[in-house]
Amino acid sequence: MQTSGVAAITSPHLLIFTLDDQRYALRLSAVQRVLRAAAVTPVPEAPEIVLGILDLHGEVVAVINLRRRFRLPERELRGSDQLLVARCGALTLALAVDGTEGVIEQADEECIRPERIVTGMGYLDAVTRTEQGLVLIHDLESLLFPAEEEQLVQALQRLQS
């Protein structure tokens, strides 16, 4: 158990992405690829956080609206946006983002546990500083609520049957 307040980052390599000029990150080890945004197909009975689905080389993947999850202003998916294809628990998801900035390497001692800053930051794994400012490192394992994950799995299963 850590008591120093420094986060233990599984992978020191982070993929930086943006939403409304705010910088976020995911562990690079969770990201499979980055794609240019594409048209998505709406899914009936999917959780509100789901924009729709797309076909990635024969695999049906749900596209997640991070703006809704992070309580940012809504907007339509643009051709200039990007999709981060990543593992989220048992699912592969495409996360809609404005863009990516690249990969950085941050040592554990440069990452701060979110509860040291403010409690209730459930989606965050850590916060780190870069020359360009603070970066919020998100925890993909807590991105979907259990009920949302179950609802999404059921919706995807109905599509494939």
Contacts in CASP RR format, 6 or more apart in sequence:
PFRMAT RR
TARGET T0000
AUTHOR 0000-0000-0000
METHOD contacts of the structure
MODEL  1
MQTSGVAAITSPHLLIFTLDDQRYALRLSAVQRVLRAAAVTPVPEAPEIV
LGILDLHGEVVAVINLRRRFRLPERELRGSDQLLVARCGALTLALAVDGT
EGVIEQADEECIRPERIVTGMGYLDAVTRTEQGLVLIHDLESLLFPAEEE
QLVQALQRLQS
2 8 0 8 1.000
2 113 0 8 1.000
5 112 0 8 1.000
5 113 0 8 1.000
5 116 0 8 1.000
6 108 0 8 1.000
6 109 0 8 1.000
6 111 0 8 1.000
6 112 0 8 1.000
6 113 0 8 1.000
7 108 0 8 1.000
7 111 0 8 1.000
7 112 0 8 1.000
7 113 0 8 1.000
7 125 0 8 1.000
7 126 0 8 1.000
7 137 0 8 1.000
8 108 0 8 1.000
9 27 0 8 1.000
9 106 0 8 1.000
9 108 0 8 1.000
9 111 0 8 1.000
9 125 0 8 1.000
9 126 0 8 1.000
9 137 0 8 1.000
10 27 0 8 1.000
10 29 0 8 1.000
11 27 0 8 1.000
11 28 0 8 1.000
11 29 0 8 1.000
12 105 0 8 1.000
12 106 0 8 1.000
12 107 0 8 1.000
12 108 0 8 1.000
13 27 0 8 1.000
13 28 0 8 1.000
13 29 0 8 1.000
13 103 0 8 1.000
13 104 0 8 1.000
13 105 0 8 1.000
14 25 0 8 1.000
14 26 0 8 1.000
14 27 0 8 1.000
14 28 0 8 1.000
14 103 0 8 1.000
14 104 0 8 1.000
14 105 0 8 1.000
14 106 0 8 1.000
14 128 0 8 1.000
14 135 0 8 1.000
14 137 0 8 1.000
15 25 0 8 1.000
15 26 0 8 1.000
15 27 0 8 1.000
15 28 0 8 1.000
15 31 0 8 1.000
15 34 0 8 1.000
15 84 0 8 1.000
15 100 0 8 1.000
15 102 0 8 1.000
15 103 0 8 1.000
16 23 0 8 1.000
16 24 0 8 1.000
16 25 0 8 1.000
16 100 0 8 1.000
16 101 0 8 1.000
16 102 0 8 1.000
16 103 0 8 1.000
16 104 0 8 1.000
16 130 0 8 1.000
16 135 0 8 1.000
17 23 0 8 1.000
17 24 0 8 1.000
17 25 0 8 1.000
17 26 0 8 1.000
17 82 0 8 1.000
17 84 0 8 1.000
17 97 0 8 1.000
17 98 0 8 1.000
17 99 0 8 1.000
17 100 0 8 1.000
17 101 0 8 1.000
18 24 0 8 1.000
18 97 0 8 1.000
18 98 0 8 1.000
18 99 0 8 1.000
18 100 0 8 1.000
18 101 0 8 1.000
19 66 0 8 1.000
19 67 0 8 1.000
19 70 0 8 1.000
19 72 0 8 1.000
19 97 0 8 1.000
19 98 0 8 1.000
20 67 0 8 1.000
20 72 0 8 1.000
20 73 0 8 1.000
20 98 0 8 1.000
22 72 0 8 1.000
22 136 0 8 1.000
23 101 0 8 1.000
23 130 0 8 1.000
23 132 0 8 1.000
23 133 0 8 1.000
23 134 0 8 1.000
23 135 0 8 1.000
23 136 0 8 1.000
24 97 0 8 1.000
24 135 0 8 1.000
24 136 0 8 1.000
24 137 0 8 1.000
24 138 0 8 1.000
25 104 0 8 1.000
25 128 0 8 1.000
25 135 0 8 1.000
25 136 0 8 1.000
25 137 0 8 1.000
25 138 0 8 1.000
26 84 0 8 1.000
26 86 0 8 1.000
26 95 0 8 1.000
26 137 0 8 1.000
26 138 0 8 1.000
26 140 0 8 1.000
27 125 0 8 1.000
27 137 0 8 1.000
27 140 0 8 1.000
28 103 0 8 1.000
30 86 0 8 1.000
30 87 0 8 1.000
30 88 0 8 1.000
30 140 0 8 1.000
31 84 0 8 1.000
31 85 0 8 1.000
31 86 0 8 1.000
32 85 0 8 1.000
32 86 0 8 1.000
32 87 0 8 1.000
32 92 0 8 1.000
33 85 0 8 1.000
34 82 0 8 1.000
34 83 0 8 1.000
34 84 0 8 1.000
34 85 0 8 1.000
34 100 0 8 1.000
35 56 0 8 1.000
35 82 0 8 1.000
35 83 0 8 1.000
35 85 0 8 1.000
35 94 0 8 1.000
36 79 0 8 1.000
36 81 0 8 1.000
36 82 0 8 1.000
36 83 0 8 1.000
37 77 0 8 1.000
37 78 0 8 1.000
37 79 0 8 1.000
37 80 0 8 1.000
37 81 0 8 1.000
37 82 0 8 1.000
37 83 0 8 1.000
37 96 0 8 1.000
38 54 0 8 1.000
38 83 0 8 1.000
39 54 0 8 1.000
40 51 0 8 1.000
40 52 0 8 1.000
40 53 0 8 1.000
40 54 0 8 1.000
40 63 0 8 1.000
40 77 0 8 1.000
41 52 0 8 1.000
41 53 0 8 1.000
41 54 0 8 1.000
42 51 0 8 1.000
42 52 0 8 1.000
43 50 0 8 1.000
43 52 0 8 1.000
43 53 0 8 1.000
43 62 0 8 1.000
43 155 0 8 1.000
43 156 0 8 1.000
43 159 0 8 1.000
44 155 0 8 1.000
45 151 0 8 1.000
45 154 0 8 1.000
45 155 0 8 1.000
45 158 0 8 1.000
46 52 0 8 1.000
46 62 0 8 1.000
46 151 0 8 1.000
46 152 0 8 1.000
46 155 0 8 1.000
47 144 0 8 1.000
47 147 0 8 1.000
47 148 0 8 1.000
47 151 0 8 1.000
47 152 0 8 1.000
48 65 0 8 1.000
48 68 0 8 1.000
49 64 0 8 1.000
49 65 0 8 1.000
49 68 0 8 1.000
49 69 0 8 1.000
49 144 0 8 1.000
49 148 0 8 1.000
50 62 0 8 1.000
50 63 0 8 1.000
50 64 0 8 1.000
50 65 0 8 1.000
50 152 0 8 1.000
50 155 0 8 1.000
51 63 0 8 1.000
51 64 0 8 1.000
51 65 0 8 1.000
51 77 0 8 1.000
51 96 0 8 1.000
52 62 0 8 1.000
52 63 0 8 1.000
53 60 0 8 1.000
53 61 0 8 1.000
53 62 0 8 1.000
53 63 0 8 1.000
53 156 0 8 1.000
53 159 0 8 1.000
54 60 0 8 1.000
54 61 0 8 1.000
54 63 0 8 1.000
54 83 0 8 1.000
54 94 0 8 1.000
55 61 0 8 1.000
56 85 0 8 1.000
56 92 0 8 1.000
56 94 0 8 1.000
59 92 0 8 1.000
60 156 0 8 1.000
60 159 0 8 1.000
60 160 0 8 1.000
61 85 0 8 1.000
61 92 0 8 1.000
61 93 0 8 1.000
61 94 0 8 1.000
62 91 0 8 1.000
62 93 0 8 1.000
62 94 0 8 1.000
62 152 0 8 1.000
62 156 0 8 1.000
63 77 0 8 1.000
63 83 0 8 1.000
63 93 0 8 1.000
63 94 0 8 1.000
63 95 0 8 1.000
63 96 0 8 1.000
64 88 0 8 1.000
64 93 0 8 1.000
64 94 0 8 1.000
64 95 0 8 1.000
64 96 0 8 1.000
64 143 0 8 1.000
64 144 0 8 1.000
65 74 0 8 1.000
65 96 0 8 1.000
66 72 0 8 1.000
66 95 0 8 1.000
66 96 0 8 1.000
66 97 0 8 1.000
67 73 0 8 1.000
67 74 0 8 1.000
67 75 0 8 1.000
67 96 0 8 1.000
68 74 0 8 1.000
69 123 0 8 1.000
69 143 0 8 1.000
70 123 0 8 1.000
77 96 0 8 1.000
80 98 0 8 1.000
80 99 0 8 1.000
81 96 0 8 1.000
81 97 0 8 1.000
81 98 0 8 1.000
81 99 0 8 1.000
82 96 0 8 1.000
82 97 0 8 1.000
82 98 0 8 1.000
82 99 0 8 1.000
82 100 0 8 1.000
83 94 0 8 1.000
83 95 0 8 1.000
83 96 0 8 1.000
83 97 0 8 1.000
84 94 0 8 1.000
84 95 0 8 1.000
84 97 0 8 1.000
84 100 0 8 1.000
85 92 0 8 1.000
85 93 0 8 1.000
85 94 0 8 1.000
85 95 0 8 1.000
86 92 0 8 1.000
86 93 0 8 1.000
86 94 0 8 1.000
86 95 0 8 1.000
86 140 0 8 1.000
87 93 0 8 1.000
87 140 0 8 1.000
88 140 0 8 1.000
88 141 0 8 1.000
88 143 0 8 1.000
88 144 0 8 1.000
89 140 0 8 1.000
89 141 0 8 1.000
89 149 0 8 1.000
90 149 0 8 1.000
90 153 0 8 1.000
91 144 0 8 1.000
91 149 0 8 1.000
91 152 0 8 1.000
91 153 0 8 1.000
93 143 0 8 1.000
104 130 0 8 1.000
106 128 0 8 1.000
106 130 0 8 1.000
110 128 0 8 1.000
110 129 0 8 1.000
111 126 0 8 1.000
111 127 0 8 1.000
111 128 0 8 1.000
111 137 0 8 1.000
112 126 0 8 1.000
112 127 0 8 1.000
112 128 0 8 1.000
113 126 0 8 1.000
114 120 0 8 1.000
114 121 0 8 1.000
114 122 0 8 1.000
114 124 0 8 1.000
114 125 0 8 1.000
114 126 0 8 1.000
114 127 0 8 1.000
115 121 0 8 1.000
117 127 0 8 1.000
122 139 0 8 1.000
122 142 0 8 1.000
123 138 0 8 1.000
123 139 0 8 1.000
123 142 0 8 1.000
123 143 0 8 1.000
124 136 0 8 1.000
124 137 0 8 1.000
124 138 0 8 1.000
124 139 0 8 1.000
125 137 0 8 1.000
125 138 0 8 1.000
125 139 0 8 1.000
126 137 0 8 1.000
127 134 0 8 1.000
127 135 0 8 1.000
127 136 0 8 1.000
127 137 0 8 1.000
128 134 0 8 1.000
128 135 0 8 1.000
128 137 0 8 1.000
129 135 0 8 1.000
144 152 0 8 1.000
END
